[in-house]
């Protein structure tokens, strides 16, 4: 068992972090997916639902940097505890206030837990596992995240169907708060105190200045690749259902994507840790590029199924890319660098989300072609300018 855990980069610290990912993620997905239903049930409007969605996207981008700065200042263990209790407070606030505006206020605390804790998670993995196992450590984080993503909405839907929209979602929020407290207690007990060392002060300007050299080259290619992802993202379901795919079949397509992603995480991580990261990140960028270019040729379930296999393979080197960020970031400020990287990437990529409806209105094929062009540009840029890191 110890050899298996060692191969999977699971130790006391990373194991506790994975337990937190499952518990906090389960609470997040049990309630978050149904918050629009809850808003409407307690008197909110469509505008409140739209504002909640916009707030989620904005906070996911803006929270990355403070998440990284706090991880740098008090250590990843302290940052994870703080942000998890921060989320628990948000759940309790929504239950206590019981109003539509209370949902929006409480959501400020919990709706972007994954984004605000990602730098601390990566910082903890970077500290807790050898450099030669970083890709595997990040891959296990990515894999385990899929558990609450799959089970959370099912449990939340069960509560709503048996207790009603208001009582069911409040019960889910209460369960999320309880699981949050349990995860904090487990992490606090399991992660050694050494992970809490104070590494000095790091502000916004200092964090942003860390994105330089090879890390900046990776960021440029990553932004272009995310343009390829986000330009067609909200319209894929509309395109598929207009080309002979039913709603149930589209759910199956999503399951196919998730299954493919889960299957490739561990073997790719083992190879990337051994042979280098750049080839696997480059293959990931190729899959990002291929997916939108396949969509115009899809009609009916099975062609879309093949496209969604490719979409699942875009996770081929995603953990590898995160590990490469850690390798390229300064040893003394990996959390801050990770947060700054994601802030800069997601703010720029949000431009694609705003412009994508205009492209789709012009023509779905134009939307997909533009996305593929950005993907090809990002792939070529990384092939020419991206740096590899091989750990002996």
C-alpha positions in Angstrom: 0.0 0.0 0.0 2.8 2.4 0.8 4.3 1.8 -2.6 1.0 2.5 -4.3 0.5 5.7 -2.3 4.0 6.8 -3.1 3.4 6.2 -6.8 0.2 8.3 -6.6 2.1 11.1 -4.6 -0.3 10.6 -1.6 1.1 11.4 1.8 -0.4 12.9 5.0 -0.5 16.4 3.6 -1.7 15.6 0.1 -4.2 13.0 1.4 -5.7 15.6 3.8 -6.0 18.1 0.9 -7.8 15.5 -1.2 -10.2 14.8 1.6 -10.9 18.5 1.8 -11.4 18.7 -2.0 -14.0 15.9 -1.8 -15.9 17.3 1.3 -15.8 21.0 0.3 -16.5 20.1 -3.4 -19.5 17.9 -2.5 -21.0 20.8 -0.5 -20.2 23.2 -3.3 -21.8 21.1 -6.0 -24.8 20.0 -4.0 -26.0 23.5 -3.5 -24.3 25.7 -6.2 -25.9 24.0 -9.2 -29.4 24.7 -7.8 -28.9 28.2 -6.5 -30.8 29.7 -9.5 -33.8 27.5 -8.6 -33.5 28.6 -5.0 -33.3 32.3 -6.0 -36.5 32.1 -8.1 -38.3 30.1 -5.3 -37.7 32.8 -2.7 -38.6 35.8 -4.8 -35.6 36.5 -6.9 -35.7 37.5 -10.6 -34.0 36.4 -13.7 -31.7 39.4 -13.2 -30.6 38.0 -9.9 -29.8 34.6 -11.5 -27.8 36.4 -14.2 -26.0 38.5 -11.6 -25.1 35.3 -9.7 -23.6 33.7 -12.8 -21.6 36.8 -13.7 -20.4 37.1 -10.1 -19.2 33.5 -10.2 -17.1 34.1 -13.3 -15.7 37.5 -12.0 -14.8 36.2 -8.6 -13.2 33.1 -9.9 -10.8 35.3 -11.8 -10.2 37.9 -9.1 -9.9 35.5 -6.1 -6.9 33.7 -7.5 -4.4 36.4 -6.7 -5.5 37.0 -3.0 -5.6 33.2 -2.6 -2.0 33.0 -3.7 -0.8 36.0 -1.6 -2.4 34.6 1.6 -0.8 31.1 0.9 2.6 32.8 0.6 2.2 34.8 3.8 0.7 32.2 6.2 1.4 29.0 4.3 -0.9 26.8 2.3 -2.3 25.0 5.4 -3.4 28.3 7.0 -4.8 29.6 3.7 -6.9 26.5 3.1 -8.3 26.6 6.6 -9.2 30.3 6.3 -10.9 30.1 3.0 -12.8 27.0 3.9 -14.2 28.6 7.1 -14.9 31.7 4.9 -17.1 29.5 2.7 -18.8 27.9 5.7 -19.7 31.4 6.9 -21.3 32.1 3.5 -23.4 28.9 3.6 -24.7 29.8 7.1 -25.3 33.4 6.0 -27.6 32.3 3.2 -29.6 30.0 5.5 -29.9 32.7 8.2 -31.0 35.5 5.9 -33.4 33.5 3.7 -33.7 36.2 1.1 -32.7 36.5 -2.6 -30.2 39.2 -1.8 -28.9 37.1 1.1 -28.0 34.4 -1.5 -26.0 36.9 -3.5 -24.3 38.2 -0.3 -23.5 34.7 1.0 -22.3 33.5 -2.4 -19.4 36.1 -2.3 -17.9 33.8 0.4 -18.4 30.3 -1.1 -19.2 30.4 -4.8 -15.5 30.5 -5.9 -14.0 28.3 -3.2 -12.2 26.2 -5.9 -10.6 29.2 -7.5 -9.5 30.9 -4.3 -7.9 27.8 -2.8 -6.2 26.5 -6.0 -3.0 28.4 -5.4 -2.8 27.1 -1.9 -3.5 23.6 -3.1 -0.7 23.8 -5.6 1.6 25.3 -3.0 0.8 22.5 -0.6 1.5 19.9 -3.3 4.7 21.7 -4.3 5.9 21.6 -0.6 4.7 18.0 0.2 5.9 15.9 -2.7 9.3 15.6 -4.5 9.8 17.5 -7.7 9.8 14.2 -9.6 6.2 13.5 -8.4 4.6 16.9 -8.9 2.6 16.0 -12.0 1.2 13.0 -10.2 0.3 15.1 -7.2 -1.6 17.7 -9.3 -3.2 14.9 -11.4 -4.6 13.3 -8.2 -6.1 16.6 -7.3 -7.7 17.0 -10.7 -9.0 13.4 -10.6 -10.5 13.6 -7.1 -12.2 16.9 -8.0 -14.4 14.9 -10.4 -15.9 12.9 -7.6 -18.0 15.8 -6.1 -18.6 17.2 -9.6 -20.4 13.9 -10.4 -22.1 13.1 -7.1 -22.9 16.5 -5.7 -25.7 17.5 -8.2 -27.2 14.0 -7.8 -27.5 14.4 -4.0 -28.7 17.9 -4.3 -31.4 16.9 -6.8 -32.5 14.1 -4.5 -32.9 16.5 -1.6 -35.0 18.9 -3.8 -37.2 16.1 -5.1 -38.0 14.8 -1.6 -38.0 18.1 0.5 -39.0 20.8 -2.1 -37.0 23.5 -3.6 -36.5 25.8 -0.5 -36.1 23.1 2.2 -34.0 20.9 0.0 -31.5 23.5 -0.9 -31.3 24.8 2.6 -30.6 21.3 3.8 -27.9 21.0 1.1 -26.4 24.3 2.3 -26.4 23.1 5.9 -24.7 19.9 4.9 -22.1 21.9 3.0 -21.3 23.9 6.2 -21.0 20.7 8.3 -18.7 19.0 5.7 -16.7 22.2 5.5 -16.0 22.2 9.3 -15.1 18.5 9.1 -12.7 19.0 6.3 -11.0 21.9 8.2 -10.6 19.7 11.3 -9.1 16.8 9.3 -6.7 19.1 7.4 -5.6 20.9 10.6 -4.8 17.5 12.3 -3.1 15.8 9.4 -0.9 18.5 7.7 2.4 19.0 9.6 3.0 22.4 11.1 6.0 22.9 8.7 3.6 23.7 6.0 2.6 26.8 7.8 5.9 28.6 7.7 5.9 32.4 7.3 7.6 33.3 4.0 7.5 37.1 4.3 5.3 39.7 2.7 4.0 39.6 -0.9 1.7 42.2 -2.4 -0.2 42.5 -5.6 2.6 44.3 -7.5 5.2 41.8 -6.3 3.0 38.8 -7.3 2.3 40.1 -10.8 6.0 40.8 -11.3 6.7 37.0 -10.8 5.1 36.3 -14.2 8.2 36.8 -16.4 10.5 34.9 -18.7 9.5 31.3 -19.5 6.4 31.6 -17.2 5.2 34.5 -19.4 5.7 32.5 -22.5 3.5 29.7 -21.1 0.9 32.3 -20.1 0.7 33.7 -23.6 0.1 30.2 -25.1 -2.4 29.4 -22.3 -4.4 32.5 -23.0 -4.7 31.7 -26.7 -5.7 28.1 -25.9 -8.4 29.3 -23.5 -9.7 31.5 -26.2 -10.2 28.4 -28.3 -12.1 26.8 -25.4 -14.3 29.7 -24.3 -15.4 31.1 -27.7 -17.5 28.0 -28.5 -18.1 26.8 -24.9 -21.7 28.0 -24.2 -22.9 27.2 -27.6 -21.8 23.6 -27.9 -25.1 22.3 -26.4 -27.2 24.5 -28.8 -25.2 23.2 -31.8 -25.4 19.6 -30.8 -29.2 19.7 -30.1 -29.7 21.4 -33.5 -27.8 18.6 -35.2 -29.8 15.6 -33.9 -28.6 15.2 -30.3 -31.2 14.9 -27.6 -30.9 16.5 -24.1 -30.3 13.0 -22.6 -27.7 12.2 -25.2 -25.9 15.4 -24.5 -25.7 14.4 -20.8 -24.1 11.1 -22.0 -21.6 13.1 -24.1 -20.6 15.0 -21.0 -20.2 11.7 -19.1 -18.0 10.4 -22.0 -15.8 13.6 -21.6 -15.4 13.1 -17.9 -14.6 9.4 -18.2 -11.9 10.0 -20.8 -10.4 12.7 -18.6 -10.3 10.5 -15.5 -8.7 7.6 -17.5 -5.8 9.6 -18.8 -4.8 11.4 -15.6 -2.6 8.8 -13.9 -0.7 7.2 -16.8 0.0 10.6 -18.3 1.2 11.9 -15.0 3.6 9.0 -14.6 5.1 9.6 -18.0 5.3 13.4 -17.7 7.2 13.1 -14.3 9.6 10.7 -16.0 10.1 12.1 -19.5 9.4 15.8 -19.3 6.3 18.0 -19.4 6.4 20.0 -22.7 5.3 17.1 -25.0 2.3 16.4 -22.9 1.2 20.0 -22.6 1.7 20.4 -26.3 -0.6 17.4 -27.0 -3.2 18.9 -24.7 -3.1 22.2 -26.7 -3.6 20.1 -29.9 -6.8 18.5 -28.4 -8.0 22.0 -27.4 -7.6 23.1 -31.0 -9.1 20.0 -32.6 -12.4 20.0 -30.7 -14.0 23.2 -32.2 -12.7 22.3 -35.6 -14.5 18.9 -35.4 -17.9 20.4 -34.5 -19.0 21.7 -38.0 -18.6 18.1 -39.3 -20.7 16.5 -36.5 -24.3 15.4 -37.0 -26.0 12.8 -34.8 -24.8 11.2 -31.6 -21.8 9.1 -32.7 -19.8 11.9 -34.5 -20.4 14.1 -31.4 -19.3 11.2 -29.2 -16.0 11.1 -31.1 -15.6 14.9 -30.7 -16.3 14.6 -26.9 -13.6 11.9 -26.6 -11.2 14.5 -28.0 -12.7 17.1 -25.6 -12.0 14.7 -22.7 -8.4 14.3 -24.0 -7.9 18.0 -23.5 -7.2 17.0 -19.9 -4.3 15.0 -21.2 -1.7 17.4 -19.9 -3.7 19.9 -17.8 -2.2 18.7 -14.5 1.2 18.7 -16.3 0.6 22.3 -17.2 -0.1 23.2 -13.6 3.0 21.4 -12.5 5.0 23.2 -15.1 3.7 26.5 -13.7 5.1 25.4 -10.3 8.4 24.4 -11.8 8.8 27.8 -13.6 7.7 29.8 -10.6 10.2 30.9 -7.9 10.7 28.4 -5.1 10.0 31.0 -2.4 6.7 32.3 -3.9 4.9 29.5 -5.8 1.5 30.2 -4.3 1.7 33.9 -5.2 2.9 33.2 -8.7 0.2 30.7 -9.3 -2.5 33.1 -8.2 -1.1 35.9 -10.3 -0.9 33.6 -13.3 -4.5 32.6 -13.1 -5.7 36.2 -12.4 -4.0 37.5 -15.6 -5.1 34.5 -17.7 -8.8 34.5 -16.6 -9.3 38.3 -16.9 -7.9 38.3 -20.4 -9.8 35.1 -21.4 -13.1 36.6 -20.2 -12.9 38.9 -23.3 -13.5 35.8 -25.4 -16.7 35.0 -23.4 -18.1 38.5 -24.1 -17.3 38.4 -27.8 -18.3 34.8 -28.5 -22.1 35.5 -28.9 -21.4 37.9 -31.8 -19.3 35.3 -33.6 -22.0 32.6 -33.1 -24.7 35.0 -34.3 -22.7 35.6 -37.4 -22.3 31.9 -38.0 -21.7 28.9 -35.8 -19.0 27.7 -38.2 -17.3 31.1 -38.0 -17.3 30.8 -34.2 -15.8 27.3 -34.3 -13.2 28.3 -37.0 -12.0 31.4 -35.0 -11.7 29.2 -31.9 -9.6 26.7 -33.8 -7.4 29.5 -35.2 -6.6 30.8 -31.7 -5.9 27.2 -30.6 -3.5 26.7 -33.5 -1.7 29.9 -32.7 -1.3 29.1 -29.1 0.0 25.6 -29.9 2.6 26.9 -32.3 3.6 29.6 -29.9 4.2 27.0 -27.1 6.0 24.7 -29.5 8.4 27.4 -30.4 8.7 29.4 -27.2 7.6 27.1 -24.4 10.2 25.6 -22.1 10.4 22.1 -20.7 11.4 21.1 -17.2 12.8 17.6 -16.7 13.4 16.6 -13.0 16.2 14.1 -12.7 
